[in-house]
Amino acid sequence: MKIEDKISRKINLDEDWEDFIKEEGLVDYNKIPVERAIVKGWVQIAFWFLRIYILIMVIMVIIGFSRIH
């Protein structure tokens, strides 16, 4: 295949996406507000343990640097 053929067959994805949206009657996804997911159950507990772990590690690093003379 020649380079000219590749260039001539190059697809403009933005225009194709806009055409697809219009043909399918879809809404503009950029205008839909995204809601934050509610974290529940074991995931929420895991995040709290992660926060506590990070806090303990920061405290240990501070203690370690304070003991350097």
C-alpha positions as CSV (number, residue, x, y, z in Angstrom):
1,M,0.0,0.0,0.0
2,K,1.4,3.4,-0.9
3,I,1.8,6.2,1.6
4,E,-0.6,8.3,-0.4
5,D,-3.3,5.7,0.0
6,K,-2.7,5.5,3.8
7,I,-3.0,9.3,4.1
8,S,-6.1,9.4,1.9
9,R,-7.7,6.7,4.0
10,K,-6.8,8.4,7.3
11,I,-9.9,8.6,9.5
12,N,-10.8,11.7,11.4
13,L,-12.0,10.1,14.6
14,D,-13.5,13.4,16.0
15,E,-15.8,13.8,13.0
16,D,-16.7,10.1,13.0
17,W,-17.6,10.3,16.7
18,E,-19.8,13.4,16.1
19,D,-21.5,11.7,13.2
20,F,-22.2,8.6,15.3
21,I,-23.7,10.7,18.1
22,K,-26.0,12.5,15.7
23,E,-27.1,9.3,13.9
24,E,-27.8,7.4,17.1
25,G,-29.5,10.4,18.8
26,L,-27.3,10.2,21.8
27,V,-26.8,13.1,24.2
28,D,-23.5,15.1,24.6
29,Y,-21.6,13.2,27.2
30,N,-19.5,16.2,28.1
31,K,-22.5,18.0,29.5
32,I,-23.7,15.3,31.8
33,P,-22.5,15.9,35.4
34,V,-20.7,13.0,36.9
35,E,-21.7,12.0,40.4
36,R,-19.2,10.8,43.0
37,A,-19.7,7.1,43.9
38,I,-20.7,6.3,47.5
39,V,-18.0,4.2,49.2
40,K,-19.6,1.6,51.4
41,G,-18.7,-1.6,53.3
42,W,-15.3,-3.1,53.3
43,V,-13.9,-0.6,50.8
44,Q,-14.7,2.3,53.3
45,I,-13.0,0.3,56.1
46,A,-9.9,-0.4,53.8
47,F,-9.6,3.3,53.0
48,W,-9.7,4.2,56.8
49,F,-7.0,1.7,57.5
50,L,-4.9,3.1,54.6
51,R,-5.2,6.6,56.1
52,I,-4.2,5.4,59.5
53,Y,-1.2,3.5,58.0
54,I,0.0,6.5,56.1
55,L,-0.3,8.7,59.2
56,I,1.7,6.1,61.3
57,M,4.4,6.0,58.5
58,V,4.6,9.8,58.4
59,I,5.0,9.9,62.2
60,M,7.7,7.2,62.1
61,V,9.6,9.1,59.4
62,I,9.5,12.3,61.5
63,I,10.7,10.5,64.5
64,G,13.5,8.9,62.4
65,F,14.7,12.2,61.0
66,S,14.5,13.9,64.4
67,R,17.0,11.3,65.9
68,I,19.7,12.1,63.3
69,H,22.5,14.2,64.8
